[in-house]
Amino acid sequence: MWRIFLLLFILNFPCTLHAFFWPLSWEFEQEKRFLGPLISYQNDEENTGITVRPLLSSYDSRDGGEWNFIYPLGKSNKEKSYFVPIYLSKSMAEGESDTAFTFLFWGKSKQGRYFGFFPFFGTMYDRFGADELGFLAWPIYSYKTAEGATKRNFLYPFFATYSGAETGFKAWPLYGTRERMGEKKTTFFLWPFFVKQQRDLDTDEPIDALNVTPFYMSAVSRKRASYSIMWPIYSYQKDEDKVKHGFFFNLFSKTEGSGETGYSYFPFISSVKKENDTTLDILWPLYKETEYYIENDRYLYRRILLWNRYLTEKGRTFLSVWPFFEYRKEKDEHTVYIPTVLPYKEAGWDRIARPLLTLYEQRTGPDRSAVSVLYGLFTNEKKGEDWKTRFAFLLEVKKEKGHFGFEFLSGLLGMDKTHLKILFIPFKKE
């Protein structure tokens, strides 16, 4: 830890050569960078951040501090820490916790502490959607308790019994039955060829389903019905506001109704319209367009050849022409990256890995702009009437508060409104 604080001290230490001796050190929009794109450092009133890109690692002080290391394999913050595939630790409300180190795990829940060593023995509480989980010499024996029902597995997945709120047993794949009285019942024979289900029995829309794979499949309720004959050759779906016929995995389909209309002649063209939302595919995967609304806000998404994407939503625009360039707009902020490796947005990638692979970066906003070329070999920054242009360590020209200044060879010779710099030493002007 002391090494981090020592590095932060050095990064903040004032030095004539510190900010501008490219590529050892340079600045871009109040971000200090070192060794070209390899290290960057930011510090403001609320946040301190440092990124070491050869190690794909970073530290961010906000919200209690967050570390990323060997991105995207490792991360650590006050709620969660992990290093894939070796370690995982989570802290939850009311003192609950969960930790796993390879095959060893332990934790604490409202029901108490638990411990295990997979596959020999173990117990867990309030995890994976279950009240309690346990195993002994897995897969010889394991159990799961949830919603008042207990399932016991023997030689998983072949044999199981159900008790408590559910009753039944299975000898997979020969025969099995499972019932929660008044809610659902499932029976299978030679799974997956013969399966019969009754579900949602405690609602106004109970469903009866029968699968005789692949010859016949159905799921019927009071308002909806779906059938398949010689799946995937033909399927039929009907509900209150639409009817759909599909052939060969719905590659060819037609939908009619007041709630939804559409057709598909894959891969040539397909179209679906549901209320105000529409989806259009042409020569898949060549072109895809989706338009949808959330309340009165319109969202538009376009994709060309899977990787090239265009997205507009409330106050935001995203355009990626992979691998050539990427454009983003958020309110009045605009950003351009050349080239672009990933055709989508991801915060960790943007901070840790992207600067290693970006040769041109441009940021513009209200009354300001900034451009960086070839890891700071050339930079240009403007804010209001002030501007600053730098070509590596050779020359810097700037205008600040109406006055011009320059530096040659990182301060070997320079001048601004208040100082004259000779051999890197600033002399105050009378």
Number of C-alpha atoms within 10 A of each C-alpha: 5 7 8 11 10 10 12 17 11 12 20 13 9 10 10 13 17 20 19 27 19 25 16 17 22 27 20 17 15 11 13 20 27 21 14 18 24 19 23 25 20 18 16 8 5 8 12 15 19 25 24 20 21 13 15 22 22 23 20 18 15 11 10 9 14 18 18 24 20 16 18 15 13 19 20 18 18 12 13 16 18 20 18 11 10 12 16 19 18 17 17 13 8 8 9 16 17 21 19 18 15 13 12 15 20 18 20 19 18 10 12 11 15 16 19 19 18 15 14 13 16 20 20 25 23 17 11 10 12 15 17 17 20 19 22 17 14 17 15 15 17 21 19 21 20 15 11 10 16 21 19 18 22 16 13 15 13 13 18 20 19 22 17 13 13 20 17 17 20 20 17 17 15 13 16 20 19 19 20 18 12 12 14 18 20 17 19 22 18 13 16 14 14 18 20 18 18 19 19 15 16 11 10 10 14 16 20 19 18 19 20 18 16 15 13 17 20 19 18 19 16 12 13 16 18 18 19 23 17 14 16 15 15 18 22 18 18 18 16 12 13 15 20 20 19 20 18 13 12 19 17 17 20 19 21 15 15 11 14 18 19 18 21 20 16 15 14 13 16 21 19 18 18 14 12 11 16 18 17 19 22 17 14 16 14 15 17 21 18 18 18 19 14 11 6 8 10 14 17 17 18 20 20 18 14 14 16 20 21 20 18 18 17 13 10 15 18 21 21 26 20 20 14 12 19 25 18 20 18 15 11 10 14 18 18 20 22 19 19 21 18 15 19 15 12 10 8 15 15 12 17 26 22 20 20 17 15 20 17 20 21 18 19 18 15 10 9 15 19 20 20 22 16 15 24 26 17 18 24 21 20 18 15 11 11 15 19 18 18 24 18 21 23 16 18 22 18 19 17 15 10 10 11 15 17 20 23 18 19 23 24 16 17 22 20 18 14 12 15 19 19 15 11 17 14 17 12 12 11 5
